[in-house]
Amino acid sequence: MAVNEPWLTKAEVARKLRVSTRTVDRLRLPCIRVGGQNRYVMSQVEAALAGGDELPDNVVPLRPRRRGIVA
């Protein structure tokens, strides 16, 4: 994470990714809880979406869902 990288709101992340805010929730992107709201760092979001190895220790990489299986 860059030192001066801004923390983004869910709406800002949704706009950058061109998805809805509900999709941001469903993706379970790495976030920081500040004042009862989630804040996102774009470099961590991009790393999670790319499945990169540079994720923090407390972030679980995303896995694609298998169709037809209910969790």
QUIKA-V31949 format. One record per helix or strand of 2 or more residues. SS is the DSSP state (a for helix, b for strand). FROM is the first residue (numbers start at 1). TO is the last residue. Records with the same first field share a line. If there is no record, write none. Layout:
BEGIN
SS: FROM-TO ; FROM-TO
END
This chain:
BEGIN
b: 7-8 ; 32-34 ; 37-41
a: 10-17 ; 21-27 ; 42-50
END
